Amino acid sequence: MSLRNDQSTPEKSAAGAENIWPPRVAGLRPLTKQELGELVTALEKPVDPKRLENRVSTAISNVVKLSRLPSPAQARSRLKRIAGGGRKWIDQVDSDPIKTLLTQRALQEGKVFLAALAEHITKKQQLKVTMTRICKLADSAAADFGRFIKRGGQRPTPPALINFLEDMIGFAKSNGIRPSTPQRAMDSRKPPVFFVFVKKALSTASDVVRSSDTPDAQKRRALQSLRYASEDALIRIIERKRGLIRDYRESASGLVEDPGRQPRPRRGRPIRP
């Protein structure tokens, strides 16, 4: 999802003197050197601190922006009202006495009777076509949002959290770090590097939002968007968004997904056809 960036004064990066782009939400503080250092340490691999700080700062800013959006249920309800209201408007415009009254008014304002009548009919038809298209778009968007609404009143995964995790997965892949989760770790007592990094990044994001000079209502929405039900729930979200680890291969730009690639056979075990 592409996001428009709020107008704000450029701020200096904790990793250097360059301005951060895209601009942060107004009032959102930058990462401290300590926070950036802890994120670098969590990755257990040399990375460009400027790129890391820019990626995390942008992801936090996007959390604030996305948290302003209505919930899937609210969005679906509003879109359905728009579609229903639009169709009701079309029916009213085409029904008497409204249709006759509008036509009479158009003729009174026109200098030439036939030209005024033709112009009125053409413009009304164009407006109806446009309104019908808007209603169809609203219906389609409402159906899309409906897929995010969970049954039984369960809280759906906030789009802001999904977007944040996708950003962290993208950064890890570009640096050759597999976005592994604890279930796939060789040693279950030690979580994978990526999972440790993600939890640290989420904690840092919450600290940044909580301590920034932004409206309280904005803080509450953003902090709510960064919460996840449990560690298992976080793992499931990551695994849905990263794809299968076995489909990853190294490339010049980091790790890329190649679903058609045959997995390497284990020692002494042939690959099943």
JOZIRA-V137013 format. One record per helix or strand. SS is the DSSP state (~ for helix, > for strand). FROM is the first residue (numbers start at 0). LEN is the number of residues. If there is no record, write none. Layout:
BEGIN
ss=SS from=FROM len=LEN
ss=SS from=FROM len=LEN
END
This chain:
BEGIN
ss=> from=11 len=1
ss=> from=18 len=1
ss=~ from=32 len=11
ss=~ from=48 len=19
ss=~ from=71 len=22
ss=~ from=97 len=12
ss=~ from=112 len=34
ss=~ from=150 len=3
ss=~ from=158 len=16
ss=~ from=181 len=3
ss=~ from=192 len=18
ss=~ from=215 len=10
ss=~ from=230 len=12
ss=~ from=244 len=3
ss=> from=247 len=4
ss=> from=253 len=4
END
